[in-house]
Each structure stands twice: as structure tokens, then as C-alpha cells.
């Protein structure tokens, strides 16, 4: 399955899409409207499904089902990143016309890092079968941890990446247009925009440690794992601009995403234990689709009215790697009252 022409052809397609995005559609770094973002996001979905039809036709029904299941899981889990994008951009007050540049370079870096992680993961699983149990247990643990952090608001001011960069680099007080690095009087400074970029890259690496094992629970074919991951990531930036204004309406999707990790991790452990597909790929596709659809419909139903202040706050509560939870106001007042 892993023929050279498939790898070369797919990566050429990715390069064309990136060149079209950066060099034609958004070469001036302008703001992206909701309508345009929706059309771009839909375009990436259609392209991903068309590629899946090609996989089904040329590589067979099993490969096609594995690709579609993997893409659905990766696309669903990529919403994690969107919640983090919203939190980070709000905290650092990133101008909307700079957000496109951060997301473009962030996603470009994510593609490179995920390719390395996928190749490494495939090699490890092939050499050490017992690692499957580790991956499965890690997914279950992460899903439970994410469930526990749905209501927590992260303290980005105390984020480890933010504190490390401010401690070791000269940082400008504010943004310098869309620049990541500037020079003043012969001295280089980084801007808060670079901190945002590094924080987003770090977050994607952490989330990739969840999503990549999740798709390895569906298939160990590196080509299927890689292509489904790439298509999910390519449409992520457009999906962010399409959903950022209504992100509060997807609060309960966080629970669904957490449950998907638990289910997929359980599938990986069960199949590895019995040495055969006790839980087939088709079943995993059905369960995953059901969980995601139900959580989205429930979210839309619960938030159908004008959003309350509490609902808007809930949208800003999610796990951001490296960030401790923000103390509750009541807790802070209590601690402050006890001080001499």
C-alpha cells in the first residue's frame, strides 16, 4: 500500500493547497469573513471525502472505511484546537487580521510535527506490539482527564510556555503589526505574537499525542493515518474562522470529544488483548458518529436562545496544556481574607 507514487502525489497536493492558500487567497493577510471561512471549510471537507472515495476505489473497501473513520475522529478531535485558539487569542488580544498568519504558520508546523510523530508511532507499534496497550490506556486516561477539566478556566498568565519565553527573551510590550521578531537599536525582540504561535504549536503537539494514537486504534497503515490527519489539519484554520463567533454553542461537544477518546482507547485495548478485531472499524465509525452527532445536537438545543453571560464564560473553559486552572473568585476572596 505504501507505494512511492501515493506519498509523492499526496504531498504535492498538500503543497499546492498551501501555496494556493498563502500565495493566492490570503497573500495580503486580510481578515477572513464567516461566509468565506464556511466555504473554505466545506471545500476542505469535500476534498477530504473525495480523497476517501479514491482510497476506497484504488485501495479497497477496508482501506476506504479506515480512512473515513480516521478522518472523522481526527476532524472531531481537531475541535479541541479551536477551543484553545479562542482562549489564547482572547487572552493575548490578538488582532483578527493577525490571527490568519498565526494559524497558517501554526498549522504548517503542525503538519511537519505530526508527520514525524506518525512515522515514529508506526515504527514503534511494528517493533513493540505491547505499546498498543500503552496507547489505549493513555487515550482512556486523557479522555477522563478532559472530562474533568471541561468546567475549568485556564490561567494563561501562568502558562509554562508564556512564562518561559518572557523569562528568557526580550519581549515587546505590544504587537508590532504581524511581526514575530523586531529589531530596535541593534537588539532583537520577540513580540507577543511569537509567544502565541509557540503556545499554539506546543498545544498541537500535546493534542497530537491523543489524536494520533486514536487513529492507530483504527489502522496502523502510515499512509491512511497520515492522509486523514493532514486533511483534518488543513481545514482547521478555516473552521476556526467559521465557528469563532458561535463557539459557545458547542460547549457540550467537549464532553463528546472526551468520550470519543475513551471509546477509541477501549477499542484499541480490547482488540489488542484478543488479537483480532472484536470491535470492527465499522462499529467504531458508528459509535463515534453517534457520540459526536448527539453532543452537537444537544449543544445546539441547550444554547438555542440568546447566550447568557455564564454560557459565554463556559466557552472559555477548557484545558490548555501547560496552564494551571484559574482560581475561583470565591476561593481568591477567602484566601485574601485570611491573610494578615
C-alpha positions in Angstrom: 0.0 0.0 0.0 2.9 2.3 0.8 4.0 2.9 -2.8 6.1 5.9 -3.6 3.7 7.5 -6.1 0.9 7.7 -3.5 3.2 9.5 -1.0 4.7 11.8 -3.6 1.3 12.6 -5.2 -0.4 13.4 -1.9 2.4 15.6 -0.6 2.4 17.5 -3.9 -1.4 18.1 -3.5 -0.7 19.4 0.0 1.9 21.8 -1.3 -0.4 23.1 -4.0 -3.2 23.7 -1.4 -0.8 25.5 0.9 0.6 27.6 -2.0 -3.0 28.4 -3.1 -3.9 29.5 0.5 -0.9 31.6 1.2 0.0 32.9 -2.2 -3.4 33.5 -3.8 -6.3 33.6 -1.4 -4.7 35.4 1.6 -1.4 36.8 0.4 -2.2 40.2 1.9 -3.2 38.8 5.4 -6.6 40.3 5.3 -9.4 39.3 7.6 -11.5 36.2 6.7 -15.2 36.6 6.9 -17.6 34.0 8.2 -19.1 33.2 4.8 -15.7 32.8 3.2 -14.5 30.6 6.1 -17.6 28.4 5.8 -17.0 27.9 2.1 -13.3 27.1 2.6 -14.1 24.7 5.4 -16.7 23.0 3.3 -14.3 22.9 0.4 -11.7 21.0 2.5 -14.3 18.6 3.8 -15.4 17.8 0.2 -11.8 17.4 -0.9 -11.1 15.1 2.0 -14.2 13.0 1.2 -13.3 12.9 -2.5 -9.9 11.6 -1.5 -11.6 9.0 0.7 -13.6 7.9 -2.4 -10.3 7.5 -4.2 -8.8 5.4 -1.4 -12.0 3.2 -1.4 -11.7 2.7 -5.2 -8.0 2.1 -5.5 -7.1 0.5 -2.2 -10.3 -1.3 -1.4 -13.3 -1.1 0.9 -11.4 -1.8 4.1 -8.9 1.0 3.5 -11.7 3.3 2.5 -13.6 2.6 5.7 -10.5 3.0 7.8 -9.7 6.4 6.1 -13.2 7.8 6.6 -13.3 6.6 10.3 -9.9 8.1 10.9 -10.8 11.3 9.2 -14.0 11.7 11.3 -12.1 11.0 14.5 -9.3 13.4 13.6 -11.7 16.1 12.4 -13.7 15.8 15.6 -10.7 15.9 17.9 -9.3 18.9 16.0 -12.1 21.0 17.5 -10.0 20.8 20.7 -7.6 23.0 19.0 -10.3 25.5 18.0 -11.3 25.9 21.7 -7.7 26.6 22.5 -7.3 29.1 19.7 -10.2 31.1 21.0 -8.8 31.1 24.6 -5.3 32.1 23.5 -6.4 34.8 21.1 -8.8 36.3 23.6 -6.2 36.3 26.4 -3.5 37.9 24.3 -6.0 40.2 22.5 -4.6 39.1 19.1 -5.9 41.4 16.3 -8.2 39.5 13.9 -6.0 40.3 10.9 -3.0 38.7 12.6 -4.8 35.5 13.5 -4.7 34.2 10.0 -0.9 34.4 9.9 -0.5 32.7 13.3 -2.8 29.9 12.3 -1.2 29.4 8.9 2.3 29.0 10.3 1.0 27.1 13.3 -0.8 24.6 11.0 2.3 24.4 8.8 4.4 23.4 11.8 1.7 21.0 13.0 1.8 19.2 9.6 5.6 18.7 9.9 5.5 17.6 13.5 2.6 15.2 13.0 4.3 13.6 10.1 7.3 12.8 12.3 5.1 11.5 15.2 3.1 9.3 12.8 6.2 7.7 11.3 7.7 7.2 14.7 4.4 5.8 16.1 4.1 3.3 13.2 7.7 2.1 13.7 7.2 1.7 17.4 4.0 -0.3 17.1 5.5 -2.5 14.4 8.5 -3.3 16.7 6.8 -3.4 20.0 3.2 -4.7 20.0 2.7 -4.1 23.7 2.9 -0.3 23.0 -0.7 -0.6 21.8 -1.8 -1.2 25.4 0.1 1.9 26.4 -1.6 4.0 23.7 -5.0 2.6 24.6 -4.6 3.3 28.3 -3.3 6.8 27.5 -6.4 7.6 25.4 -8.7 6.4 28.2 -6.8 8.4 30.8 -6.7 11.5 28.6 -10.5 11.3 27.9 -11.3 11.1 31.6 -8.9 14.0 32.3 -10.6 16.1 29.6 -14.0 15.3 31.1 -12.8 16.6 34.5 -11.4 19.8 33.0 -14.5 20.9 31.0 -15.5 23.4 33.7 -12.0 24.7 34.5 -10.8 28.1 33.2 -7.1 28.0 32.4 -4.7 30.6 33.8 -2.8 31.6 30.7 -0.8 34.2 32.5 0.9 31.4 34.4 1.2 29.2 31.4 4.6 27.5 31.4 5.4 28.4 27.8 4.4 32.0 28.3 6.5 32.4 31.4 9.5 30.6 29.9 9.6 32.8 26.8 9.1 36.0 28.8 11.9 35.0 31.2 14.4 34.1 28.5 13.7 36.6 25.7 13.2 40.3 25.3 9.5 40.8 24.6 7.9 44.0 23.2 5.1 45.5 25.3 2.6 45.2 22.5 2.2 43.8 19.0 4.3 45.1 16.2 1.9 44.6 13.3 2.1 41.0 12.2 5.8 40.6 13.0 7.1 37.8 15.2 10.6 39.4 15.7 11.7 43.1 15.6 15.0 44.9 16.0 15.4 48.1 18.0 18.8 49.8 18.3 20.5 46.7 17.0 18.8 44.5 19.6 16.3 41.7 18.7 13.0 41.5 20.5 10.2 38.9 20.1 6.6 40.1 20.1 3.6 38.6 21.9 2.6 37.2 18.6 5.5 34.8 18.6 4.6 33.7 22.1 1.1 33.0 20.8 2.5 31.0 17.9 4.7 28.9 20.1 1.9 28.3 22.5 -0.4 27.1 19.7 2.4 24.8 18.3 3.0 23.3 21.7 -0.7 22.7 22.3 -0.9 20.9 18.9 1.9 18.6 19.8 0.2 17.7 23.1 -3.1 17.1 21.4 -1.4 15.1 18.7 -0.3 12.7 21.4 -4.1 12.0 21.8 -5.3 12.1 18.2 -2.5 10.1 16.6 -2.9 7.1 18.9 -6.7 7.4 18.4 -6.3 6.8 14.7 -3.8 4.0 15.3 -6.7 2.3 17.0 -8.4 2.2 13.6 -5.5 1.4 11.4 -1.7 1.0 11.5 -1.2 1.9 7.9 1.0 5.0 7.9 -0.5 6.3 4.7 -4.1 6.2 6.0 -3.0 7.7 9.3 -1.0 10.5 7.6 -3.6 11.5 5.0 -6.5 11.5 7.4 -4.5 13.6 9.8 -3.4 16.1 7.2 -6.9 16.7 5.8 -8.2 17.3 9.3 -5.5 19.8 10.0 -5.7 21.6 6.6 -9.3 22.6 7.2 -8.7 23.6 10.8 -7.9 27.3 10.2 -11.0 27.8 8.0 -13.1 26.0 10.6 -11.8 28.3 13.3 -12.9 31.5 11.5 -16.3 29.8 10.7 -17.0 28.9 14.3 -15.2 31.6 16.4 -18.4 33.7 16.7 -20.6 30.9 17.8 -18.1 28.7 19.7 -20.3 28.9 22.9 -22.9 26.9 21.0 -20.6 23.9 21.0 -19.8 23.7 24.7 -21.3 20.2 25.2 -19.2 18.9 22.3 -16.3 18.9 24.8 -18.0 16.0 26.6 -18.5 14.2 23.3 -14.8 14.6 22.3 -13.7 13.3 25.7 -16.0 10.2 25.4 -14.6 9.5 21.9 -11.1 9.2 23.3 -12.4 6.8 26.0 -14.2 4.6 23.4 -11.4 4.6 20.9 -8.9 3.8 23.7 -11.1 0.9 24.9 -11.4 -0.4 21.3 -7.6 -0.4 21.0 -7.1 -2.4 24.2 -9.8 -4.9 23.6 -8.7 -5.7 20.0 -5.1 -6.0 21.1 -6.0 -8.3 24.0 -7.9 -10.7 21.9 -5.6 -10.4 18.9 -8.4 -9.8 16.4 -11.0 -7.1 15.6 -13.6 -7.8 18.3 -14.7 -4.2 17.8 -14.6 -3.7 14.0 -13.8 -0.4 12.3 -17.4 -0.1 11.1 -18.6 -0.3 14.7 -16.1 2.4 15.8 -17.3 4.6 13.0 -20.9 4.2 14.0 -20.2 4.8 17.7 -18.0 7.8 17.0 -20.5 9.4 14.7 -23.3 8.8 17.2 -21.4 10.5 20.1 -20.3 13.5 18.0 -23.8 14.0 16.4 -25.6 13.6 19.8 -23.3 16.1 21.6 -23.5 18.6 18.8 -27.3 18.4 18.7 -27.6 18.7 22.4 -25.2 21.7 22.4 -27.3 23.4 19.7 -30.5 22.7 21.6 -29.2 23.9 25.0 -27.8 27.1 23.5 -30.6 27.9 21.1 -31.6 31.1 23.0 -29.6 34.3 23.3 -26.4 33.4 25.1 -26.2 34.2 28.7 -23.1 35.6 30.4 -22.5 32.2 32.0 -22.7 30.4 28.6 -20.1 32.8 27.2 -17.8 32.1 30.2 -18.3 28.4 29.7 -16.9 28.7 26.2 -13.6 30.0 27.8 -13.3 26.9 30.0 -11.1 24.2 28.5 -7.8 22.5 29.0 -4.8 24.5 27.7 -1.6 22.4 28.1 0.8 24.0 30.5 -1.8 26.2 32.1 -2.9 25.7 35.7 -6.6 26.2 36.4 -7.6 29.7 37.4 -8.7 30.1 41.0 -12.4 30.7 41.5 -13.3 34.3 42.7 -14.8 32.9 46.0 -11.6 31.0 46.6 -9.4 34.1 46.0 -11.6 36.2 48.3 -11.3 33.6 51.0 -7.6 33.4 50.7 -7.3 37.1 50.7 -9.4 37.5 53.8 -7.2 35.0 55.7 -4.1 37.0 55.0 -2.8 39.2 57.9 
